[in-house]
Amino acid sequence: MNDIALQRSLTARFIETEAQYGAKNYKPLDVVLTRGEGTYVWDVDGNRYLDCLSAYSAVNQGHCHPKILAAMMEQAGKLTLTSRAFRNDQLAPFYEELCALTNSHKVLPMNSGAEAVETALKVARKWGYEVKGVPEGQAEIIVASDNFHGRTVAIVGFSSDPQSRGGFGPFAPGFKMVPFGDADALEDAIGPNTVAFLVEPIQGEAGVIIPPAGYLKRARELCTKHNVILILDEIQTGLGRTGRLLAEEHEGVEADLTLIGKALSGGFYPVSAVLSNSEVMSVLHPGEHGSTFGGNPLACAVARAALKVLTEEGMIENAARVGERLKAGLAAVATPRVKEVRGRGLMIAVELHADAGGARRVCEALQGRGLLAKETHDHTIRIAPPLILTDAQADWIVDQFAASLP
């Protein structure tokens, strides 16, 4: 057997073994990756691909950034975990640097995005009872239709996606849904027991859905007027993805609770955080909420390095500039079967008409041309390369789409 045949049989073996032993809750493209560097990944056959997903924006800084890797290796050789029963020398500087960068007063570190969302829900309810005076057990949180905030039972319970919630009930009460982007509907939904409004500045999983201009600003005004906590889920949109540090900056608003994760570690380690003002976070006391791994020294050291390279290496500004170039290029090569090209920064989507044959076929064609992207909701291709993308690479992406679109 020649080397190529051996490698291809190895790829097939990985896929077959995964199918045999793994749960069937994902439908990945049939590529088996083994290495990554910058904007590129390589499969076990030695083929190179430009990564246009960035692990759903977890590797905004590029794969295996050497400075983040060095910070992780240094800290891993000193101290990895203490639990929060003891203090560690990475947590305080992580708090200080993150608050200074995001204009926050308080930070609560967790591990995953879903944990950050759950934390915010608990904090908002407790604030509602202890500060706003909502009767115990009657707090309401407003959410947006087509949201995606994670996969826990509580979170999928307020999803409008039948695939996300079907078969997982009964669900926790206390949530009210309004159409995304409709500020009048939000105002109508606010009642005396409303404690929070949870929303994504741009809906990522739904297909990079951008709300009307002024929507977040109006939401902020309504929440302030009615004494409601504004919670912005920036787990995908935050940390440079949209060409600003946080997507909320596009409309000049500040949330009461901002949720970040994914790129907070540059893809090296699960790290998330709830950013807050002092009033809201002050409702938590010892023993009421926590996490064994949340705020561990390894996570904090990695996150500090990830934030440093993001800001010091101009990645946020690059995302804004190259993102505009890429979006314009994709719009220029769009065929009649493309419904819309939309995005902000390097968070872009190409949506096909329903009769175009589906986005999966386009993603498979792109894979064959050395580009990895992923479909969402059947007809939309999300494009979210690392924020270090160059002009030449953006133009190359456009060329591959020009050759692959139906």
N, C-alpha and C positions, 0 to 999 in steps of 0.2 A: 504494500500500500504506500503510495507516495505521500509526501508531507501534507499537501493540500487536502487529500482525501482523509488523512488521519485527523487533521484539524477540524474538518467538517463533521466527521463522525463524533468528535469530542463535543462540538456544539450541540449536535443532536442528543447526545447523552445527557448533557446538562438539562436540556429542555425536557427530555423524557423523565429524568429523575425528579425534576421539579413538579411535573404533572403527576407523578406517582405519589409523592409524599407531601406535597404542599396543598394547602386549602385553595379552593378555586375562586378566590375573591379578587383576583386581578386578571387582566387580559393584556399583558405587555406585548410589545413588538418582539418578534423572534430574533433578538440580537442578544448575545451573552457578552457583557462588558467585563473587562479585566483591569483596565488602567485608565487614568484620566490626568490631564495636565492642561491648565488654562481653559480654553474654550473647547478642547478636543477630548474625546474618549476613544479607546481602542477595544475591539472585541477579541475573542480568543483566536480568531482566524488571522489577526493582525491588521484588520481593516480599520481605518481611521474615520471618525465621524465628527462633524461639528454639532455640538450639543445645543439644541434649541429649546430645551425644557428646564435645564439647570436644577433638576430634582425638585420641580415645582417651586423654584426660586430659593432653594436652600443653598445653592452654590453661586450666589450672586458674584462672589469674589473670584470665581473660577475654580476649577478642580485642583485640589491639593496645593493651595497657595503656600509657597515655601515659608513665609513668615508665620502664618497660622500653624503650619505643621511644626515649626521650630518651637513655638510657644507650647503646643500640646506635648511635645516630646520632653521639653524641659520640666513642665509641671508634672507629667506622668512619672518622672523619675524622682519627684520629691514628695508629693501628697496628692491623692486622687479623691478621697472621700472621707468625710468625718461625720456626716449627717449634720443637721442643724442643732444637735445637742451641744455642739461645741462651735466656737468661732474659727474661721480660717483667714489667712492673710490675703486672699484674693477677693473675698466677697465685698469688703468695704470699698476698695478702689474700683471694683466693677460697678457698684452702686453710684459712686461719685462721678465716674466718667460717663455712665449712661444718662444720668440725670442732667449733667451739664450739656451733653450732646442733644438731648431731646426736650429740654426745658421742663423736665418733670420734677416733682417734689419727692416722690417715693417710688420704690421698685419692689415688686414681689417676684422672685425668680422661680420658674418651674422648669419642666423638661420639654413637653410637647405643646403644640398649638392648642390642641383640644383641652389640655390641662389649664392653659392660660384662659381659655374661654370659660371653662367651668369655674375657675377662680373668680373671674369677673362677675359671673352670675351670682355666686355666693355673696361676694362683697356688695353688689348692688341691692340684693334682697335685705341683707343685714342693715345696710345704710337706710333703706326704706323704712324698716321697722324702728330703728333706734334714733334716726335723725329726722326723717320726714314725718314719722308718726303714722305710717300705714298700719292698719290692724293686723295682728299676727296671722300669718297664713294666707293673706289676701294680696300680696304683692304681685304686680303684673309687669312683665317685660315685653316690650314691643320688638318684633323682628321683621325683616323684609322677606318678601317672597323670593324664591329661587336662591336663597342664601346657602352658603356652605361654611360651617364653622367647626366641623370635626365629625367624629364618628361615635361618640359616647351615646348612651341611651337618652340622656336628657337632651343632647344637642339634636340628634336625628328626630326627636319628638317634635321639634318646631321647624323641621324641614318641609318644603313643599314638593320635594322630589320623591315620587312613589318608590323608586328604586332604593333610596337611602333609608326610608322609614318603613317600607312594607315588611310585615312579619316580625317587627321588633317591639311592638307595644305590649302592655299599656304604657303610656307615656306620662311624664310629670306635667301637671297643670301649671297655669300661671303665665302662659305665653299667648300673645296676640299678634297676628300677622297682617302686614299692610303691603301694598305693592311697592316694589323697589323704585326709587326715584320720584315718588309721589308725595311731596311735602304736605299737601292738603289732606291726604289720607292719614298721614302721620298725626297731624293736628287733631283730626276728628277722633282718632283712636286714643288719644291721651285722656286719661280719667284721673280721679283722685287717688287711685291706688297704683298708678303707673310709677315705677321706680327707675326704669331705664329704657333706652332705645339702643339696641345692638345692631350694627350694620357694617358692611364692608364698603370702603370708599369706592372701590371698583370690584365688581363681583368676578372673581377669577375662575372658579370651578364652573360657573354658569356660562362662561365663554367670553370673558373680558368685557363685561357689560358696564359701560360708563354712564353714570346718572346725568341728568340735565345739569347744565351750568347753574350754580347757585344752590343746588340741592343740599349739600352738606352745610353750607352757611345757614340756610333756612332751618335745617334740623338743629343746628347749634342754638339758634335764636329761640326755637320752640322749646328745646330742653331747658334752656335758661329761664324762659318765661314761666314754665310750669314746674320748675324745680324737679327736673328729671335728669338722671345721669346719662350722658352721651358716651357710649362705648363704641370705639372704632376698632374693628378687627383688621389690623394691618399685617397680619402674619404673612400674607403673600405680597401685599402692595408695599410694605414698608422696607426700610433699609436700602433705598436707592432704586428700587425696581421701576418706579414711574418717573424717574428723573429728578426726584426730590428725596430727601432723607425719609420723610413720611408723606404719603399721598394727601393727607389732610392739609398739607402746606399749600397745595394748589388753590385752595379756597380760603386760606388764611384762618383756619379754625384750629382750636385745640380741644381735644376730647377730655372728658373727666377721667376716663380709663382708655388707654391705648394698648392694644395687644400686639406684641411682636414675637417672632420666633424664626424658624427656618434659617435665613441668612445670618441670624445672630451668632451662629457658630461657623459660618462659611462652609457648612456641610460636614464638619468634622465630628460633631457631637450633638446630641439633642439638648437644646437650650431654648427656653422661651421666657418671656417676662411680661408682667402686667405693670404698665406705667400709670401713675396716678398723681392726683393732687393730695395734699396732706389730709384734707377733710374726709374724703371718701375712704382712703386706706386706713384711717385711724379707728375704724370700727372693728378691726381684727385685733384679737388679743391672744396671748400664748395658749396653745392647745386647741384653737378653733380651726386652724387650717395649716397644712404643711405638706412636705414631700421629703422622703429620704434622700433623694438625689438632687432636689431643687437647691440651687445655690452652692453646689459642691465646688471645691477649689479647681478641679480640672475644667469643669464647665466655665467657670468664671474667667480663668486664664485664657481659654480658647476664645470666649466671647470678647474679651478685651482686645485681643489681637485682631479678631475679625472686624470689629468696629474701627480699629485704627487703620487697617489697610483700606477699608471701604472709603474712609474720609480722606486720608493722606495721599492716596494714589489717584484721586480724581475720578473714581468710578461713578459717582452719582452724576456729575456733570457729563461724563461720557455717555451715560445711559440716556440722558436728555437729548444730546446732540445726535448720536448714532441712531437712537430710536426714531427720531424724526426722519432721518435718511432712509432707514429700513422701511418704515411705514409708507413713505412716499413711493419708494421703489416697488413695494408689493402692490400698492394701488395702481401703479402704472402698468403692471403686467397682469392685472386681474382680467379674467375672461368673463363673458356674459353669464357663466354659471356660478360666478362668485357674487354672493349677495352683498357682502360688505367687508371692507378692511378697516379695522378700528384698533385703537390702542393709545397708550400714553407711556412715554419713555420706551423701555424695552419690555413692555407688557402688551403684546399685540395678538390679535386674532384675525384669522381669515375665515369668514363664514360662507359656506356654500349654500346654494338653493337646495331645497329638499330633493329635487329630481336629479341632482348632479352625481349621484352614485355613492355618496358618503365620504366622510373625511378620512376614514381608515385607509381606503385605497390610496389616497394622496400621501398619507404618512408612510405607507409601505413603498410607494414610488420614490419618495424622498430618501428613505433609508437606502434604497438601491443606488442613490446618487451621493451617499456619504453625509446625509443630514438627518438628525434624529429630532422629530417633533411628535406630538401626541394629540389625538383627537379628543374632544369632549362633546358630549350630547350629540353624537352621531354626525353632525354636519359642520362642526367648527374645529379648526386647527389652531392650537395655541402656540405662540412663538415667544419664547422667553430665554434667550441665550444669556450667558454670563455677562456682567456689566463691563467687562474688559473687551468686548467685541470691537473690532477695528472697522474702519470704513470699507476696506477691501473685503473683509469677511461678510459685512452686511450686503455688499453688492453681489457676492457669490451666493448668498442665501436667496436673493431675488432671482438670480439666474436659475437656481434649482427649482424654485416655485414656478417660474415661467415654463420650465420643461415638464412640470408634473401636474399642473392644474388641469382639470377637465375642461 
